[in-house]
Amino acid sequence: MENIFFDLDGTLLESRPRLYKLFQQMVPLSGLSFDEYWALKRNKTAHKEILRDLFNYQPMEITRFEADWLKQIEQPEWLILDEPFAGISDYLKALKQTHKVFIVTSRQSEKMAFEQISRFGWLEMIDKLLVTGQVQEKYDLIKNEVKVSSGDWLVGDTGKDIQTGKRLGMNTAAVLTGFLNREKLAEYEPDIIETEATRLNFNQLNKLRTT
């Protein structure tokens, strides 16, 4: 039975409204629309570049912004904005019948991540929630917690996710529902790029890779 590892934000959850609205609150001068903000982010433009180039933030202001961002981004009043992508709950429930399913996230708070997926009813649909707490890399967390094999998959929306899966010797799938566009994701050479996680049929994919 293969292991399937899913990133959380941008892969299973639509978290872009949370990030955009927090940015707008923290940067009162910002007139960026949702689409404009995410066009920048999906092109790998970091907050420090946006703040420096568009709003003339100075280094100390950027440092203060980044610290405040980390303090606020996982607060309950912001996390409540997250919603599962369409069909994700049914997809996880079905996948659990034939695979071991893990959620692995770089969230700071294991408690808040646990409460959030509990709210969505996902606890019985996965084998384990893995949270880095931002004190270790996903690579080390997975390596220490789960015995992986070449038939396993890591699904994510960032280049870091793809690099992690490759380092662990797993197959990698990138999805376009998150933080990078197709062009940027392709630079990391995932085994497959899909528009959304629910389109991934791992039984079929593994058969194709062994034929």
C-alpha positions as CSV (number, residue, x, y, z in Angstrom):
1,M,0.0,0.0,0.0
2,E,1.6,3.2,-1.2
3,N,2.0,6.3,0.9
4,I,0.5,9.6,-0.4
5,F,1.8,12.8,1.2
6,F,-0.2,16.0,0.6
7,D,0.9,19.5,1.3
8,L,-1.9,21.5,3.0
9,D,-2.1,25.1,2.0
10,G,-2.6,25.6,-1.8
11,T,-2.9,21.8,-2.3
12,L,-5.9,20.7,-0.2
13,L,-7.0,24.1,1.1
14,E,-7.8,27.3,-0.7
15,S,-5.7,29.6,1.5
16,R,-5.1,32.4,-1.0
17,P,-7.9,34.7,0.4
18,R,-6.4,34.4,3.9
19,L,-2.9,35.5,2.7
20,Y,-4.2,38.3,0.4
21,K,-6.5,39.8,3.0
22,L,-3.8,39.8,5.7
23,F,-1.4,41.4,3.3
24,Q,-4.0,44.1,2.5
25,Q,-4.6,44.8,6.2
26,M,-0.9,45.0,7.0
27,V,-0.1,47.2,4.0
28,P,-2.7,50.0,4.0
29,L,-1.2,51.6,0.9
30,S,-1.7,48.5,-1.2
31,G,-4.2,48.9,-4.0
32,L,-3.4,45.4,-5.4
33,S,-6.4,43.4,-6.4
34,F,-6.5,39.7,-5.5
35,D,-5.5,38.7,-9.0
36,E,-2.6,41.3,-9.1
37,Y,-1.3,40.1,-5.8
38,W,-1.4,36.4,-6.8
39,A,0.1,37.1,-10.2
40,L,3.1,38.4,-8.4
41,K,3.2,35.6,-5.8
42,R,2.7,32.8,-8.4
43,N,5.7,34.3,-10.3
44,K,7.8,33.7,-7.2
45,T,7.9,37.4,-6.2
46,A,8.6,37.5,-2.4
47,H,6.9,39.8,-0.1
48,K,10.1,41.7,0.5
49,E,10.4,42.4,-3.2
50,I,6.7,43.6,-3.4
51,L,7.2,45.8,-0.4
52,R,10.5,47.3,-1.6
53,D,9.6,47.7,-5.3
54,L,6.0,48.7,-5.1
55,F,5.6,50.4,-1.7
56,N,9.2,51.7,-1.1
57,Y,9.5,49.8,2.2
58,Q,12.9,50.1,3.9
59,P,14.8,47.1,5.3
60,M,13.7,47.6,8.9
61,E,10.1,48.0,7.8
62,I,10.3,44.8,5.8
63,T,11.8,42.9,8.8
64,R,9.0,44.2,10.9
65,F,6.4,43.2,8.4
66,E,7.8,39.6,8.1
67,A,7.8,39.2,11.9
68,D,4.3,40.5,12.2
69,W,3.2,38.3,9.3
70,L,4.4,35.1,11.1
71,K,2.6,36.2,14.3
72,Q,-0.8,36.7,12.5
73,I,-1.0,34.3,9.6
74,E,-2.1,31.3,11.7
75,Q,-4.4,33.1,14.1
76,P,-8.0,31.7,14.2
77,E,-9.6,34.8,12.7
78,W,-7.5,34.3,9.6
79,L,-7.5,30.5,9.4
80,I,-11.3,30.6,9.3
81,L,-11.1,32.0,5.8
82,D,-9.6,28.7,4.5
83,E,-11.8,26.3,2.6
84,P,-11.2,22.8,1.1
85,F,-11.0,22.8,-2.6
86,A,-14.1,21.4,-4.3
87,G,-14.3,17.6,-4.0
88,I,-11.2,17.2,-1.7
89,S,-13.0,15.7,1.2
90,D,-14.6,12.9,-0.9
91,Y,-11.4,12.4,-2.7
92,L,-9.4,11.9,0.6
93,K,-12.1,9.5,1.9
94,A,-11.9,7.4,-1.2
95,L,-8.1,7.5,-1.4
96,K,-7.8,6.3,2.2
97,Q,-9.4,2.9,1.2
98,T,-6.4,2.0,-1.0
99,H,-3.5,4.1,0.3
100,K,-1.9,5.5,3.4
101,V,-2.7,9.2,3.4
102,F,-0.6,11.9,5.2
103,I,-0.9,15.6,5.3
104,V,2.5,17.3,5.7
105,T,2.7,21.0,6.3
106,S,5.2,23.7,7.2
107,R,2.7,25.4,9.5
108,Q,4.0,26.9,12.8
109,S,1.3,25.5,15.1
110,E,0.5,21.8,15.2
111,K,-2.5,22.6,17.4
112,M,-4.1,25.1,15.0
113,A,-3.4,22.7,12.0
114,F,-5.0,19.8,13.9
115,E,-8.0,21.9,14.9
116,Q,-8.5,23.1,11.3
117,I,-8.5,19.7,9.6
118,S,-10.6,18.4,12.5
119,R,-13.2,21.1,11.5
120,F,-13.2,19.7,8.0
121,G,-13.7,16.2,9.2
122,W,-10.4,14.9,7.8
123,L,-9.0,13.2,10.8
124,E,-10.6,9.9,9.9
125,M,-9.6,10.3,6.3
126,I,-5.8,10.4,6.9
127,D,-3.3,8.3,8.7
128,K,-1.3,11.1,10.2
129,L,-0.9,14.9,10.2
130,L,2.8,15.9,10.1
131,V,3.6,19.5,11.1
132,T,7.2,20.9,10.9
133,G,6.5,23.7,13.3
134,Q,9.0,25.6,11.2
135,V,11.8,24.0,13.3
136,Q,12.6,21.3,10.8
137,E,12.3,20.6,7.0
138,K,9.5,18.5,5.6
139,Y,12.3,16.2,4.4
140,D,13.5,15.4,7.9
141,L,10.0,15.2,9.3
142,I,8.9,12.6,6.7
143,K,12.1,10.7,6.8
144,N,11.9,10.3,10.6
145,E,8.2,9.5,10.8
146,V,7.4,7.3,7.8
147,K,9.3,4.6,5.9
148,V,8.9,5.6,2.3
149,S,9.4,3.8,-1.0
150,S,9.8,4.6,-4.7
151,G,6.0,4.0,-5.2
152,D,5.0,6.7,-2.8
153,W,3.9,10.2,-3.9
154,L,4.3,13.7,-2.6
155,V,1.8,16.2,-3.8
156,G,2.4,19.9,-3.4
157,D,2.1,23.4,-5.0
158,T,5.7,24.6,-4.5
159,G,9.1,23.9,-5.8
160,K,10.2,23.0,-2.3
161,D,7.6,20.3,-2.1
162,I,8.9,18.8,-5.4
163,Q,12.5,19.0,-4.2
164,T,11.5,17.2,-1.0
165,G,9.8,14.4,-2.7
166,K,12.7,13.9,-5.0
167,R,15.2,13.9,-2.1
168,L,13.1,11.2,-0.5
169,G,13.1,9.1,-3.6
170,M,9.3,9.4,-4.1
171,N,7.2,10.4,-7.2
172,T,6.2,14.0,-7.2
173,A,3.0,15.7,-8.4
174,A,2.6,19.5,-8.6
175,V,-0.8,21.2,-8.6
176,L,-1.8,24.6,-10.0
177,T,-4.2,25.5,-7.2
178,G,-1.6,27.1,-5.0
179,F,1.4,29.5,-5.0
180,L,3.2,28.9,-8.3
181,N,2.2,28.9,-11.9
182,R,2.8,26.1,-14.4
183,E,6.0,27.6,-15.8
184,K,7.6,28.0,-12.4
185,L,6.6,24.6,-11.2
186,A,7.9,23.0,-14.4
187,E,11.4,24.3,-13.5
188,Y,11.5,21.7,-10.7
189,E,10.6,18.8,-13.0
190,P,7.8,17.1,-11.1
191,D,6.7,13.7,-12.5
192,I,3.3,15.3,-13.3
193,I,1.6,18.7,-13.1
194,E,-2.2,18.7,-12.6
195,T,-4.7,21.5,-12.4
196,E,-5.9,20.2,-9.0
197,A,-5.2,17.3,-6.6
198,T,-8.5,15.5,-7.2
199,R,-7.4,14.7,-10.8
200,L,-4.6,12.5,-9.6
201,N,-5.3,8.8,-9.9
202,F,-2.3,7.2,-8.2
203,N,-3.2,3.6,-9.1
204,Q,-3.2,4.6,-12.8
205,L,-0.1,6.7,-12.4
206,N,1.9,3.9,-10.8
207,K,0.8,1.5,-13.5
208,L,2.0,3.9,-16.2
209,R,5.4,4.3,-14.5
210,T,6.0,0.5,-14.3
211,T,5.1,-0.2,-17.9
